[in-house]
Amino acid sequence: MSTAKPTTPRIASLDQFRGYTVAGMFLVNFVGSFAVTPILLKHSNTFFSYADTIMPQFFFAVGFAFRLTFGRRAQTDGLASAYAHMVRRMLGLALVALVVYNVGSRAGSWDTLVEKGPWEAIRGPLKGTWFQTLMHIAVTSLWILPVIRGSALVRIAYMIASAALQVVLSYWFYFDWVHTGGIDGGVLGFLGWTIPTMVGTLSCDSVTAADGRPRLVKMIFWSLVLMGLGYLFSCGTTLYDVPENQVESLKGQIRAEDAVLPSRDRLDAHQIDWAEPPFVPPPDQLHRQENYWMMSQRAATVSYHTFGAGFSLALYALFYIVCDMWGLRLGLFRTLGTNALVGYILHGMVAEAIQPFTPKDAPIWYVTAGFLVYFGITYLFIRHLEKNKIYLKL
């Protein structure tokens, strides 16, 4: 824990971007479970909603800050010290994740625990509890650590190789495995989260260019390329549309058997088409089987991560223009962005205190009131820490 702000100059746009992302997380994590909440504010795992923009933005910001701070530490403390510090920091974050994502009792008695054995005891938490945002950040950061100082070409190649490995493993076994209780990509999710994280490192290069000029045009261009590629990848999902005359017979097969690599029969019987654009819900499960090419945060699909990385890059470029070029900043985003870890830990605790008094079928005015109370309490805690110059960092 630090009781003073860092002496190195901060990039206002990064803090503001991160603060906006934290605020968005507060919103979607609180309202996502209520009946009146619009579908765009919920995670669906079948298309890219507003809720699905949040997590890639966290990883984009992590990659940006990782590249920036690692370079500074390597210059001041030496390369070996910088690597050792990052390993300790990410192992510490992983430990925090294990504590924050409490799994509860795994057995009612000693005999039951012995009967389960080590693997059965941890299999469930590995899929759906431990590997959430904080753990994914820790593991993804360790995964990209070997190339964090590499050239842009090296990092891009590493990103593509990670994505390709994720596709291969999904075809082999992982797509089915993660759908049985997995969340945010599960234990191998770091392969997918490498995409927005690495794009964040590349954007750091553009902003901190040697001649002092940000490569804004290049950033905007590549954001459009990434979003376009992500959408093109997602068009593969149209191969899994169910003709009306087969809806009844395939009703029990929500997930396609050839979900990752379309079979020859499927390619012969179906024609790939333009998919619905991001933020537009797809056909229901009766008319389109679940498949790898959907933009799914749960399965950590390449289409999801590629579009999410591009969207994060475009949004950050906007924040750079508004905050660093025009000088406009929002105090709310500054407070949340400079103490994001505290915000992440606190928001779940505050939600647990407020949500029990907010029924799932509550009207929109009541859900809105509950959200404002929850948001206000969380913000006051973080603002108090900021006033006292207390910042939580590992």
Beta strands, then each sheet from edge to edge (+ up, - down):
end
